[in-house]
Amino acid sequence: MRTSLSTMCLLIGMGASFSSYAADDQVSCKRFVDTMQSRADTIFHDTAMGFSQKQSALSGLFEEGVDIAWVAQYVAGSNWNTASEKERADFVKAYRAYLSNRYIGALDEDDISGFKDFTLVDFTSSPPNAYQAHIEITQKADQPVSVDLRMELESKSGCRVHDFTLEGVSLLQNQSEQIQSLAANGGLINVTQKLMELVHRSHETSQ
């Protein structure tokens, strides 16, 4: 669960700060990223919250921090252009559930309690609205993990994550290959069905 926890440690802070700053077009992604540590500490170290409560909070914050609709369209590639509006909507819904389950549903109590802290090592910008953050995450019983976030600042929705690279693996690159491979036989309809089956099987296994 090491990679799932590492990713969530990053996105928790971003999701928690998203609602507060989205309306202010002048707030940069640097300030957005700077809120990570305190927000993560609040969520992961809150002794008043139970495991299920933290999982629920993580799920909501994940969806706030990551522009899942944008990612879904990107990983679909050319299949997005040939799909109907309903097929697109169904795919985004299924993909949202899949990502949330992959990065949150995989966490257990030891994963959440094992979080220690993280440090923003470097922050760079690429005008006019692209930003990257390099972060090192420390867990109590493991080696530090390096993660790179790629974000964009939008006037209406604030700063959102469009990609993250964890231990050398890019979400967009990895997901594009998998999603487009599934779409090669049946288009987005087939992908949507497969994603729903994966989420359903995961829920059955965890019960």
N, C-alpha and C positions, 0 to 999 in steps of 0.2 A: 504493500500500500504506500510505499515511500513516495512515488511520483504523484499519486493522487493527493496526498497530504501536502506535499510541497506546492502544488498548483493552487490548492485551496487556501493555503496560508497567504498567498499573494492576492488572490481575487477577493478574499474576505474584506480586506481593507479597502479595496477599490469599490466594491459594491456598497459597503457601508457609507462611504463618502459620496457616492454618486448622487443620491437624492438631495443632499445638502448643497451641492455645487452646480448641479445641472443647469440651473436658471441663469447663472452668472457666466456670460460669454468670455469675460476677462480672466477667469481663473485658468491657469495653465495646468497641463498634465503633470508638471513637476510638483506643484502643490498637491495635486490629486494623489500622486504616488507617496508624498511625504506623510500622508495620513495612515498609511498601511500599518506601521508598527503599533501605534496606539489602538487602532481598530481591531487588529488581530489579537492583541493582548486581551482586549475586553471580551471578545468572543471565546477564545480558546481557554482563557484562564478564569472565566466566570464560574465560580464554584456553586452559584445559585442555579445555574442552568443544568438540566439533565442532558444525557446523550441525545435523546430524540429531539429535544428542543434545539440543541446545537445543530443537529443535522437539518432540521427544518429551516433554521436561520441561514445556514450555509447555502441551502438550495436557493432561497430567495436572493441572497447576495450574489451568488454566482451568476444568476440570470440578469442582475442589474449591472454587474461589472463587465460582462462579456457581451458584445454585440452579436448575439447568436444568429439573428436574422441575416446579418451581413455575412457571417462565416458560412452559414448554410448555403447562401447563394454562391459564394466563392467556391466551396468544395464541390458543388453540383456541376460546375463548369458549363459546357455547352448544353448539358441536359436541362439546365434552367430555362434556356430560351425556347426549347421545344415543348416544355410542359405547360399545361393549362393553369389558370389561376388557382383552381381548387387543388390541383396536384402540388403546386408550390406551397400553398398554405398547409396542406396535410404533411408535406415533407418537413417544413420548418417546425411544426408542432412535434412531430416524431423525433426530429433531430435534437430539439431542445430537451426533450425527456431523456434521450439517449446520453447526451453530454452531461446532464445533471446526474444521471444515474452512474455514469462512468467515473466522474470525479468526486461525487459525494456519497452515492450509494455504496461505493467500495470501501469507505472509511469505517473502521470499527472504533471502539472506545479507546483502545491502546494507541491507535493512530492519532486521535484528537488530543489525548493527554500527553502524547510524546512531543508535541510542538514546543519549541523553546523560544526562538526569536528569529528575526531576519534583518539583514542590513542592506540598504541601498548603496551599492558600490559605485555605480556610474549612471549618469542620465544624459542623454543627447537628444537633440531636436533636429528635424529635417523640414525646414519651412515648405509650405506654410502651416501645416497642421499635423505632422507626423512626429511621434516621439518614441524613444526606446529607453527602457530601464533595465539595468543589469543588477540582479539581486541575489544575495547568498542567504540560504535558509538553514538554520541550525535546528536539529532535532536532538532530543535528550540521549538517545541510544544509537545514533547513526552519524555518518560523516556529513558535513555541509553539502548542500545541493545548490548548484548555480542555475538560475532561471533568467531568461531574457523575455521581456514583454515588448510587444509592438502595439502602440496605441494611436488613436486619432482623436483630435479635439473637434467636436462639431458644435455649431452655434446653438442648436436647440437641445441636444441631449448631453452635452458636456463631453468628458473624456471616456472613451470606451476601448476595451481590449479587442484588437482584431486578430492577434496571433500571439502565441507564446512558445518559446523553445525551451524544452526541459531536457537536460542532459544530452543536448545535441539533436533532439527530435522536435521538428516544427509541427504544431497542430495542423496548420493549413496544408503542409506538404503531405503529412501522414494521412490525414482525413481525405484529402483530394484523391489520392491513389485508391483508397478503399471504397469511397462512395462512387467514384466514376467506374470502378471495376464492377460494382453491383449494378450500376445503371446501364451498363453495356448490354444487359439482358433483361429488358423490361422497363427501362427508364426510371424516373423518380418514383413511380408507383411501386416497382419492385423494391427500391431502396427503402421506402417508407414502411412497407410490410416487414422487411428484414429487421429494421431498427425497432419496430414495435415488438417483434418476437424476441429480440435480444433483451429488451427492457422487461418484458413479461417473464422470461426465464430467470432473469436476475432476481426479480421480486419473489418468485417461487422458491429459489434457492435460499434466499435470506430468511424465509419464514420458518 
